[in-house]
Amino acid sequence: MGEALYEKSLLELRQLLENGETSVSEVVASYVTRVREVEPTVGSFIDFADEEELLKLAKALDEKVAARAVDMAHLPLYGLPVGVKDNIAVLGMRMTNASRMLENYKPPYEATVVKRLREAEGIIVGKLNMDEFAMGSSTETSQLQRTRNPWHTDYVPGGSSGGSAAAVAAREVVFAFGTDSGGSIRQPASYTGVVGFKPTYGRISRYGVAAFASSFDTVGFLTRDALDAAYVLDIFSGFDEKDSTSLPHESTKVFETLKTRDPLSFVRGLRIAVPHEFMGDDIHPEVKTRIEEAFRVFEEAGAHIEYVHFPHMAYAEPAYYILTSAEASSNMSRFDGVRYGYRAKDVEDIETMFKKTRSEGLGWEVKRRILLGTFSLSAGHYEAFYQKAQKVRTLIHEDFARMFADYDVVLGPTTPTAAFKFGERLNDPLEMYKSDLLTVVANLAGLPAISVPAGFTSLGLPVGLQIMGPVLGDEHVLGVAHAYQSLTEHHRACPVL
């Protein structure tokens, strides 16, 4: 059949299966072989499913097709191998959050997205590495596994969804779930040369997803291209009564729109805003060059680009870290050694047990954010820090409202630099936090945003282009990303492992 099955995109595999040109067993076997070959180098998975069980499940799905016992048209992920970030609950599998605190924890329930995945007959092949409790920008805070960038294994894959991004880039899964609180899907997507899509906040259920910062956390996807992302969004979007932040809307129908429309129709006459602050001195020259090349692609296709001012951009990053750390300090209080998870040994009283359990079970970055959040919420500091940060959040929301009154989308780099080397920023948290400089604004305002590959640096490291749209503008964001990919080939590049 020419190229290996694991090299095919989700939609290409889906077409082959529907046409009977391949079987689920062949698809799963191809991916199992791929994981066996590259996982020792990449390290995407915390847990990988039993190979024999996967092949047995694939055979059972093939038998259903042969017996005409299923209608594949109503099972959109039939037999496709999927990876799940390890802060999402899957029955029968560990949910570690890459932390010693939950190293042996198995949840008694499943996340809504996992339930919908099973209903679509997708196959979960494993749980993917991440920064501990999703707190980090490089996946270096994981206490259980080291994940490397498939393009250059001396470099980080980004975070916190680094395992998900690396698995998609290394062709170990068809697509992967991630979560994005301040760029944790888009930033690793940029670093690893894949597509990372964060929907509008509330578009996809968070039920069964470990909370980091509840008013920011968004479930999204890492895929090969924007069309795959649209296909997946339609499967998992929609209201969920189990999630109080779930938007009261039906599932989206984005894929049908993208499939039937001329991709360039999303670009002709498109009004694009590029904030000056997105292209300032913090942006590496090579990244800036790749993004300017992307701008020219849009202009040649009929779009109109204007540089604008983003009045409160300078306050976005500090506001984000104050607010998310405050929410994290509250959410992390449940991990105390009493109900579940790790419990310290040899303690004399309950207060010592609390202290020792949290000291031993949680990593340094999680502790740092708990301390920052608790400080921000404490008496005498609440008004000076937390309350002001909430006001900044409102101002940023208003900045975007003004921009989207005159423009259709906002464009810029996903990250200020390409991926960095292991250890390069570990001892400088402020430098590490700058990795999210350009992504946190979408989470502060609850906007849909996507990172798509936009070329490479001279070292062969991927660069990402970020596209943001207004609240509930997911279809337009994906349409613009799809149009860009119809005009370029960057997303087709694959690392050599």
ROVEX-624591 format. One record per residue (C-alpha): residue number from 1; residue in one letter; x, y, z. Coordinates in nm, 2 decimals, decimal comma, padded with zeros to 4 digits. Example, Ala and Ser with C-alpha at 12.3 -4.5 7.8 and 13.67 -1.06 7.14 Angstrom:
SITE    i  aa      c1      c2      c3
SITE    1   A   01,23  -00,45   00,78
SITE    2   S   01,37  -00,11   00,71
This chain:
SITE    i  aa      c1      c2      c3
SITE    1   M   00,00   00,00   00,00
SITE    2   G   00,31   00,22  -00,02
SITE    3   E   00,35   00,42   00,30
SITE    4   A   00,29   00,26   00,64
SITE    5   L  -00,06   00,29   00,78
SITE    6   Y   00,07   00,49   01,08
SITE    7   E   00,18   00,76   00,84
SITE    8   K  -00,18   00,82   00,73
SITE    9   S  -00,40   01,09   00,88
SITE   10   L  -00,72   01,01   01,07
SITE   11   L  -00,94   01,08   00,78
SITE   12   E  -00,72   00,89   00,54
SITE   13   L  -00,74   00,58   00,77
SITE   14   R  -01,11   00,63   00,81
SITE   15   Q  -01,16   00,62   00,43
SITE   16   L  -00,94   00,31   00,39
SITE   17   L  -01,15   00,13   00,66
SITE   18   E  -01,48   00,24   00,51
SITE   19   N  -01,37   00,12   00,17
SITE   20   G  -01,25  -00,21   00,30
SITE   21   E  -00,90  -00,14   00,17
SITE   22   T  -00,75  -00,22   00,52
SITE   23   S  -00,87  -00,37   00,84
SITE   24   V  -00,87  -00,26   01,20
SITE   25   S  -00,63  -00,54   01,28
SITE   26   E  -00,38  -00,40   01,02
SITE   27   V  -00,42  -00,05   01,15
SITE   28   V  -00,37  -00,14   01,52
SITE   29   A  -00,08  -00,37   01,43
SITE   30   S   00,09  -00,09   01,24
SITE   31   Y   00,06   00,14   01,54
SITE   32   V   00,17  -00,12   01,79
SITE   33   T   00,48  -00,18   01,58
SITE   34   R   00,55   00,19   01,55
SITE   35   V   00,52   00,24   01,93
SITE   36   R   00,76  -00,05   01,99
SITE   37   E   01,01   00,11   01,75
SITE   38   V   01,01   00,47   01,87
SITE   39   E   00,88   00,47   02,23
SITE   40   P   01,22   00,39   02,38
SITE   41   T   01,35   00,71   02,21
SITE   42   V   01,05   00,94   02,25
SITE   43   G   00,89   00,83   02,58
SITE   44   S   00,54   00,96   02,52
SITE   45   F   00,35   00,70   02,73
SITE   46   I   00,32   00,66   03,10
SITE   47   D   00,11   00,34   03,04
SITE   48   F   00,06   00,15   02,71
SITE   49   A  -00,22  -00,10   02,68
SITE   50   D  -00,14  -00,47   02,66
SITE   51   E  -00,05  -00,55   02,29
SITE   52   E  -00,23  -00,88   02,29
SITE   53   E  -00,55  -00,72   02,42
SITE   54   L  -00,53  -00,45   02,16
SITE   55   L  -00,49  -00,70   01,88
SITE   56   K  -00,77  -00,91   02,02
SITE   57   L  -01,00  -00,61   02,03
SITE   58   A  -00,91  -00,51   01,68
SITE   59   K  -00,99  -00,86   01,56
SITE   60   A  -01,33  -00,85   01,73
SITE   61   L  -01,41  -00,52   01,55
SITE   62   D  -01,31  -00,67   01,22
SITE   63   E  -01,54  -00,97   01,28
SITE   64   K  -01,83  -00,73   01,34
SITE   65   V  -01,76  -00,56   01,01
SITE   66   A  -01,74  -00,90   00,83
SITE   67   A  -02,07  -01,01   00,99
SITE   68   R  -02,23  -00,67   00,90
SITE   69   A  -02,32  -00,63   01,26
SITE   70   V  -02,21  -00,26   01,27
SITE   71   D  -02,28   00,05   01,07
SITE   72   M  -01,94   00,22   01,05
SITE   73   A  -02,10   00,54   00,93
SITE   74   H  -02,24   00,60   01,28
SITE   75   L  -01,92   00,50   01,45
SITE   76   P  -01,68   00,78   01,35
SITE   77   L  -01,36   00,65   01,52
SITE   78   Y  -01,42   00,28   01,45
SITE   79   G  -01,09   00,10   01,53
SITE   80   L  -00,87   00,40   01,53
SITE   81   P  -00,59   00,41   01,80
SITE   82   V  -00,61   00,71   02,03
SITE   83   G  -00,39   00,84   02,31
SITE   84   V  -00,53   01,00   02,63
SITE   85   K  -00,35   01,26   02,85
SITE   86   D  -00,30   01,11   03,19
SITE   87   N  -00,52   01,37   03,37
SITE   88   I  -00,83   01,22   03,20
SITE   89   A  -01,01   00,94   03,37
SITE   90   V  -01,03   00,60   03,20
SITE   91   L  -01,17   00,30   03,37
SITE   92   G  -00,92   00,02   03,42
SITE   93   M  -00,62   00,24   03,36
SITE   94   R  -00,41   00,45   03,60
SITE   95   M  -00,47   00,82   03,62
SITE   96   T  -00,14   00,94   03,76
SITE   97   N  -00,13   01,31   03,65
SITE   98   A   00,24   01,23   03,62
SITE   99   S   00,27   01,26   04,00
SITE  100   R   00,38   01,03   04,28
SITE  101   M   00,07   01,15   04,47
SITE  102   L  -00,15   00,94   04,23
SITE  103   E   00,11   00,70   04,10
SITE  104   N  -00,11   00,39   04,16
SITE  105   Y  -00,46   00,56   04,14
SITE  106   K  -00,73   00,40   03,92
SITE  107   P  -01,04   00,61   03,89
SITE  108   P  -01,38   00,45   03,96
SITE  109   Y  -01,55   00,64   03,67
SITE  110   E  -01,47   00,76   03,32
SITE  111   A  -01,45   01,11   03,18
SITE  112   T  -01,73   01,22   02,94
SITE  113   V  -01,48   01,25   02,65
SITE  114   V  -01,37   00,89   02,71
SITE  115   K  -01,73   00,77   02,72
SITE  116   R  -01,79   00,94   02,39
SITE  117   L  -01,47   00,79   02,25
SITE  118   R  -01,59   00,44   02,34
SITE  119   E  -01,93   00,52   02,18
SITE  120   A  -01,75   00,61   01,86
SITE  121   E  -01,55   00,28   01,89
SITE  122   G  -01,21   00,44   01,91
SITE  123   I  -00,94   00,23   02,07
SITE  124   I  -00,75   00,37   02,37
SITE  125   V  -00,39   00,26   02,34
SITE  126   G  -00,25   00,43   02,64
SITE  127   K  -00,21   00,72   02,88
SITE  128   L   00,03   01,00   02,78
SITE  129   N   00,29   01,18   02,98
SITE  130   M   00,24   01,54   03,10
SITE  131   D   00,37   01,80   03,34
SITE  132   E   00,27   01,71   03,69
SITE  133   F  -00,10   01,80   03,74
SITE  134   A  -00,06   02,00   03,41
SITE  135   M   00,16   02,26   03,58
SITE  136   G   00,46   02,32   03,35
SITE  137   S   00,56   02,42   03,00
SITE  138   S   00,81   02,14   02,90
SITE  139   T   00,68   01,81   03,05
SITE  140   E   01,00   01,82   03,27
SITE  141   T   00,80   01,83   03,59
SITE  142   S   00,66   01,48   03,53
SITE  143   Q   00,77   01,26   03,81
SITE  144   L   00,72   00,94   03,62
SITE  145   Q   00,86   00,97   03,27
SITE  146   R   01,08   01,18   03,04
SITE  147   T   00,94   01,27   02,70
SITE  148   R   01,16   01,39   02,42
SITE  149   N   01,09   01,61   02,12
SITE  150   P   01,07   01,37   01,82
SITE  151   W   01,24   01,63   01,60
SITE  152   H   01,54   01,67   01,82
SITE  153   T   01,57   01,44   02,13
SITE  154   D   01,79   01,68   02,32
SITE  155   Y   01,50   01,93   02,32
SITE  156   V   01,17   01,94   02,52
SITE  157   P   00,84   01,86   02,36
SITE  158   G   00,67   02,15   02,54
SITE  159   G   00,39   02,11   02,80
SITE  160   S   00,19   02,04   02,98
SITE  161   S   00,05   01,81   02,70
SITE  162   G   00,40   01,71   02,59
SITE  163   G   00,33   01,34   02,58
SITE  164   S   00,02   01,39   02,36
SITE  165   A   00,21   01,62   02,12
SITE  166   A   00,51   01,39   02,10
SITE  167   A   00,29   01,09   02,04
SITE  168   V   00,11   01,25   01,75
SITE  169   A   00,44   01,39   01,60
SITE  170   A   00,61   01,05   01,62
SITE  171   R   00,30   00,88   01,46
SITE  172   E   00,23   00,67   01,77
SITE  173   V  -00,14   00,75   01,77
SITE  174   V  -00,40   00,89   01,52
SITE  175   F  -00,48   01,18   01,75
SITE  176   A  -00,44   01,25   02,12
SITE  177   F  -00,65   01,43   02,39
SITE  178   G  -00,48   01,72   02,57
SITE  179   T  -00,59   01,99   02,81
SITE  180   D  -00,51   02,36   02,77
SITE  181   S  -00,52   02,60   03,06
SITE  182   G  -00,28   02,86   02,93
SITE  183   G  -00,14   02,71   02,61
SITE  184   S  -00,08   02,35   02,72
SITE  185   I  -00,21   02,21   02,38
SITE  186   R  -00,09   02,48   02,15
SITE  187   Q   00,26   02,53   02,29
SITE  188   P   00,37   02,16   02,26
SITE  189   A   00,20   02,14   01,92
SITE  190   S   00,42   02,43   01,81
SITE  191   Y   00,73   02,27   01,95
SITE  192   T   00,66   01,93   01,79
SITE  193   G   00,52   02,04   01,45
SITE  194   V   00,16   01,92   01,49
SITE  195   V  -00,18   02,08   01,51
SITE  196   G  -00,31   02,17   01,85
SITE  197   F  -00,67   02,29   01,89
SITE  198   K  -00,82   02,45   02,20
SITE  199   P  -01,20   02,50   02,16
SITE  200   T  -01,41   02,77   02,32
SITE  201   Y  -01,42   02,73   02,70
SITE  202   G  -01,71   02,50   02,79
SITE  203   R  -01,75   02,36   02,43
SITE  204   I  -01,62   02,01   02,55
SITE  205   S  -01,70   01,86   02,89
SITE  206   R  -01,44   01,86   03,16
SITE  207   Y  -01,62   01,59   03,37
SITE  208   G  -01,36   01,33   03,47
SITE  209   V  -01,07   01,56   03,40
SITE  210   A  -00,84   01,64   03,69
SITE  211   A  -00,88   02,01   03,78
SITE  212   F  -00,58   02,25   03,76
SITE  213   A  -00,75   02,59   03,72
SITE  214   S  -01,12   02,52   03,67
SITE  215   S  -01,21   02,85   03,50
SITE  216   F  -00,93   02,80   03,25
SITE  217   D  -00,91   02,42   03,18
SITE  218   T  -01,02   02,32   02,84
SITE  219   V  -01,01   01,98   02,68
SITE  220   G  -00,88   01,98   02,32
SITE  221   F  -00,69   01,77   02,06
SITE  222   L  -00,36   01,72   01,90
SITE  223   T  -00,39   01,60   01,54
SITE  224   R  -00,20   01,58   01,21
SITE  225   D  -00,40   01,86   01,04
SITE  226   A  -00,69   02,10   01,09
SITE  227   L  -00,94   01,89   00,91
SITE  228   D  -00,88   01,60   01,15
SITE  229   A  -00,93   01,85   01,44
SITE  230   A  -01,27   01,96   01,30
SITE  231   Y  -01,37   01,59   01,26
SITE  232   V  -01,28   01,52   01,62
SITE  233   L  -01,44   01,83   01,76
SITE  234   D  -01,78   01,73   01,62
SITE  235   I  -01,76   01,40   01,80
SITE  236   F  -01,68   01,54   02,14
SITE  237   S  -01,84   01,88   02,16
SITE  238   G  -02,19   01,93   02,31
SITE  239   F  -02,36   01,99   02,64
SITE  240   D  -02,29   01,76   02,93
SITE  241   E  -02,51   01,78   03,24
SITE  242   K  -02,23   01,64   03,46
SITE  243   D  -02,02   01,95   03,39
SITE  244   S  -02,15   02,28   03,54
SITE  245   T  -01,93   02,48   03,30
SITE  246   S  -02,05   02,30   02,99
SITE  247   L  -02,21   02,53   02,73
SITE  248   P  -02,58   02,46   02,65
SITE  249   H  -02,52   02,39   02,29
SITE  250   E  -02,56   02,09   02,06
SITE  251   S  -02,26   01,92   01,90
SITE  252   T  -02,08   02,12   01,64
SITE  253   K  -02,11   02,04   01,26
SITE  254   V  -01,78   02,20   01,16
SITE  255   F  -01,63   01,91   00,96
SITE  256   E  -01,92   01,90   00,71
SITE  257   T  -01,88   02,28   00,65
SITE  258   L  -01,50   02,24   00,60
SITE  259   K  -01,54   01,94   00,37
SITE  260   T  -01,80   02,10   00,15
SITE  261   R  -01,66   02,45   00,12
SITE  262   D  -01,36   02,57  -00,09
SITE  263   P  -01,08   02,62   00,17
SITE  264   L  -00,98   02,95   00,01
SITE  265   S  -01,33   03,09   00,07
SITE  266   F  -01,23   03,12   00,44
SITE  267   V  -00,94   03,35   00,34
SITE  268   R  -01,07   03,57   00,06
SITE  269   G  -01,16   03,90   00,22
SITE  270   L  -01,05   03,78   00,56
SITE  271   R  -00,98   04,06   00,80
SITE  272   I  -00,67   03,96   01,01
SITE  273   A  -00,55   04,15   01,32
SITE  274   V  -00,18   04,11   01,42
SITE  275   P  -00,11   04,27   01,76
SITE  276   H   00,22   04,45   01,76
SITE  277   E   00,29   04,29   02,10
SITE  278   F   00,28   03,94   01,93
SITE  279   M   00,58   04,04   01,71
SITE  280   G   00,79   04,23   01,96
SITE  281   D   01,14   04,20   02,09
SITE  282   D   01,06   03,88   02,29
SITE  283   I   01,00   03,69   01,96
SITE  284   H   01,31   03,51   01,82
SITE  285   P   01,41   03,64   01,48
SITE  286   E   01,37   03,30   01,31
SITE  287   V   01,03   03,25   01,46
SITE  288   K   00,93   03,60   01,34
SITE  289   T   01,06   03,52   00,99
SITE  290   R   00,85   03,20   00,96
SITE  291   I   00,54   03,39   01,08
SITE  292   E   00,59   03,67   00,84
SITE  293   E   00,61   03,42   00,56
SITE  294   A   00,27   03,28   00,68
SITE  295   F   00,13   03,63   00,67
SITE  296   R   00,23   03,66   00,30
SITE  297   V   00,06   03,33   00,23
SITE  298   F  -00,27   03,47   00,36
SITE  299   E  -00,23   03,80   00,18
SITE  300   E  -00,16   03,63  -00,15
SITE  301   A  -00,48   03,43  -00,10
SITE  302   G  -00,68   03,75  -00,06
SITE  303   A  -00,67   03,82   00,31
SITE  304   H  -00,62   04,17   00,46
SITE  305   I  -00,37   04,20   00,74
SITE  306   E  -00,34   04,50   00,98
SITE  307   Y  -00,12   04,55   01,28
SITE  308   V  -00,31   04,66   01,59
SITE  309   H  -00,24   04,75   01,95
SITE  310   F  -00,33   04,50   02,23
SITE  311   P  -00,36   04,75   02,52
SITE  312   H  -00,34   04,51   02,82
SITE  313   M  -00,12   04,24   02,67
SITE  314   A   00,17   04,32   02,91
SITE  315   Y  -00,04   04,23   03,21
SITE  316   A  -00,17   03,90   03,07
SITE  317   E   00,10   03,66   03,18
SITE  318   P   00,13   03,78   03,54
SITE  319   A  -00,25   03,79   03,57
SITE  320   Y  -00,27   03,44   03,43
SITE  321   Y  -00,02   03,29   03,68
SITE  322   I  -00,18   03,47   03,98
SITE  323   L  -00,53   03,34   03,89
SITE  324   T  -00,44   02,99   03,79
SITE  325   S  -00,22   02,94   04,09
SITE  326   A  -00,50   03,06   04,32
SITE  327   E  -00,74   02,81   04,16
SITE  328   A  -00,47   02,54   04,18
SITE  329   S  -00,41   02,60   04,55
SITE  330   S  -00,78   02,53   04,61
SITE  331   N  -00,80   02,23   04,37
SITE  332   M  -00,49   02,07   04,51
SITE  333   S  -00,61   02,08   04,87
SITE  334   R  -00,79   01,75   04,81
SITE  335   F  -00,46   01,56   04,79
SITE  336   D  -00,39   01,53   05,16
SITE  337   G  -00,34   01,15   05,21
SITE  338   V  -00,68   01,09   05,37
SITE  339   R  -00,91   00,99   05,09
SITE  340   Y  -00,70   00,85   04,81
SITE  341   G  -00,35   00,86   04,66
SITE  342   Y  -00,02   00,86   04,83
SITE  343   R   00,00   00,87   05,22
SITE  344   A   00,32   00,92   05,41
SITE  345   K   00,45   00,65   05,64
SITE  346   D   00,57   00,67   06,00
SITE  347   V   00,37   00,97   06,11
SITE  348   E   00,26   01,04   06,47
SITE  349   D  -00,04   01,27   06,41
SITE  350   I  -00,27   01,39   06,14
SITE  351   E  -00,11   01,73   06,10
SITE  352   T   00,23   01,57   06,04
SITE  353   M   00,07   01,32   05,80
SITE  354   F  -00,08   01,61   05,59
SITE  355   K   00,26   01,79   05,58
SITE  356   K   00,47   01,48   05,50
SITE  357   T   00,23   01,35   05,25
SITE  358   R   00,22   01,67   05,04
SITE  359   S   00,59   01,73   05,08
SITE  360   E   00,68   01,38   04,95
SITE  361   G   00,40   01,33   04,70
SITE  362   L   00,40   01,66   04,52
SITE  363   G   00,68   01,80   04,30
SITE  364   W   00,85   02,14   04,32
SITE  365   E   00,65   02,32   04,05
SITE  366   V   00,32   02,21   04,20
SITE  367   K   00,43   02,33   04,54
SITE  368   R   00,55   02,66   04,40
SITE  369   R   00,21   02,73   04,25
SITE  370   I   00,02   02,62   04,56
SITE  371   L   00,24   02,87   04,76
SITE  372   L   00,18   03,15   04,51
SITE  373   G  -00,19   03,09   04,49
SITE  374   T  -00,23   03,06   04,87
SITE  375   F  -00,04   03,39   04,91
SITE  376   S  -00,25   03,56   04,65
SITE  377   L  -00,57   03,46   04,82
SITE  378   S  -00,46   03,54   05,18
SITE  379   A  -00,58   03,83   05,39
SITE  380   G  -00,40   04,15   05,31
SITE  381   H  -00,30   04,03   04,96
SITE  382   Y  -00,63   03,93   04,80
SITE  383   E  -00,71   04,29   04,68
SITE  384   A  -00,36   04,36   04,57
SITE  385   F  -00,31   04,05   04,36
SITE  386   Y  -00,61   03,82   04,30
SITE  387   Q  -00,87   04,09   04,26
SITE  388   K  -00,64   04,30   04,03
SITE  389   A  -00,57   04,00   03,82
SITE  390   Q  -00,94   03,94   03,78
SITE  391   K  -00,98   04,30   03,66
SITE  392   V  -00,70   04,24   03,41
SITE  393   R  -00,89   03,93   03,28
SITE  394   T  -01,19   04,15   03,22
SITE  395   L  -00,98   04,41   03,04
SITE  396   I  -00,83   04,15   02,81
SITE  397   H  -01,17   04,02   02,73
SITE  398   E  -01,28   04,37   02,64
SITE  399   D  -00,96   04,42   02,43
SITE  400   F  -01,06   04,11   02,22
SITE  401   A  -01,42   04,22   02,19
SITE  402   R  -01,30   04,54   02,03
SITE  403   M  -01,06   04,36   01,80
SITE  404   F  -01,33   04,11   01,68
SITE  405   A  -01,57   04,40   01,61
SITE  406   D  -01,33   04,50   01,33
SITE  407   Y  -01,14   04,18   01,25
SITE  408   D  -01,23   03,81   01,19
SITE  409   V  -00,93   03,64   01,34
SITE  410   V  -00,61   03,73   01,53
SITE  411   L  -00,28   03,59   01,41
SITE  412   G   00,07   03,56   01,55
SITE  413   P   00,33   03,31   01,66
SITE  414   T   00,22   03,04   01,90
SITE  415   T   00,54   03,07   02,11
SITE  416   P   00,82   03,33   02,13
SITE  417   T   01,09   03,07   02,05
SITE  418   A   01,12   02,72   01,92
SITE  419   A   01,17   02,43   02,16
SITE  420   F   01,45   02,46   02,41
SITE  421   K   01,70   02,21   02,55
SITE  422   F   01,63   02,00   02,86
SITE  423   G   01,73   02,18   03,18
SITE  424   E   01,77   02,51   03,00
SITE  425   R   01,49   02,68   03,19
SITE  426   L   01,43   02,46   03,49
SITE  427   N   01,61   02,68   03,73
SITE  428   D   01,46   03,00   03,60
SITE  429   P   01,08   02,97   03,64
SITE  430   L   01,01   03,32   03,50
SITE  431   E   01,19   03,23   03,18
SITE  432   M   01,00   02,91   03,17
SITE  433   Y   00,67   03,09   03,21
SITE  434   K   00,75   03,31   02,91
SITE  435   S   00,69   03,00   02,69
SITE  436   D   00,32   03,07   02,74
SITE  437   L   00,35   03,45   02,68
SITE  438   L   00,14   03,44   02,36
SITE  439   T  -00,11   03,16   02,45
SITE  440   V  -00,25   03,26   02,79
SITE  441   V  -00,46   03,55   02,64
SITE  442   A  -00,69   03,30   02,47
SITE  443   N  -00,76   03,12   02,80
SITE  444   L  -00,81   03,44   02,99
SITE  445   A  -01,09   03,53   02,75
SITE  446   G  -01,22   03,17   02,68
SITE  447   L  -01,15   03,19   02,31
SITE  448   P  -01,10   02,91   02,05
SITE  449   A  -00,74   02,90   01,93
SITE  450   I  -00,52   02,67   01,72
SITE  451   S  -00,15   02,62   01,65
SITE  452   V  -00,06   02,50   01,30
SITE  453   P   00,29   02,41   01,17
SITE  454   A   00,45   02,71   00,99
SITE  455   G   00,80   02,58   00,90
SITE  456   F   01,13   02,52   01,08
SITE  457   T   01,42   02,70   01,23
SITE  458   S   01,78   02,66   01,10
SITE  459   L   01,82   02,38   01,36
SITE  460   G   01,53   02,19   01,22
SITE  461   L   01,29   02,27   01,51
SITE  462   P   00,92   02,34   01,43
SITE  463   V   00,76   02,68   01,45
SITE  464   G   00,38   02,73   01,51
SITE  465   L   00,14   02,98   01,38
SITE  466   Q  -00,15   03,07   01,62
SITE  467   I  -00,50   03,16   01,50
SITE  468   M  -00,75   03,29   01,75
SITE  469   G  -01,12   03,36   01,70
SITE  470   P  -01,41   03,50   01,90
SITE  471   V  -01,60   03,30   02,15
SITE  472   L  -01,79   03,02   01,97
SITE  473   G  -01,59   03,10   01,65
SITE  474   D  -01,44   02,75   01,65
SITE  475   E  -01,56   02,68   01,29
SITE  476   H  -01,40   02,99   01,15
SITE  477   V  -01,07   02,93   01,34
SITE  478   L  -01,06   02,57   01,20
SITE  479   G  -01,16   02,69   00,85
SITE  480   V  -00,88   02,95   00,84
SITE  481   A  -00,63   02,69   00,96
SITE  482   H  -00,76   02,44   00,70
SITE  483   A  -00,72   02,71   00,43
SITE  484   Y  -00,36   02,78   00,54
SITE  485   Q  -00,28   02,41   00,53
SITE  486   S  -00,43   02,38   00,18
SITE  487   L  -00,17   02,64   00,07
SITE  488   T   00,13   02,50   00,25
SITE  489   E   00,30   02,16   00,32
SITE  490   H   00,45   02,22   00,67
SITE  491   H   00,20   01,99   00,84
SITE  492   R   00,31   01,70   00,62
SITE  493   A   00,66   01,69   00,75
SITE  494   C   00,75   01,39   00,98
SITE  495   P   01,05   01,35   01,21
SITE  496   V   01,30   01,08   01,13
SITE  497   L   01,33   00,84   01,43
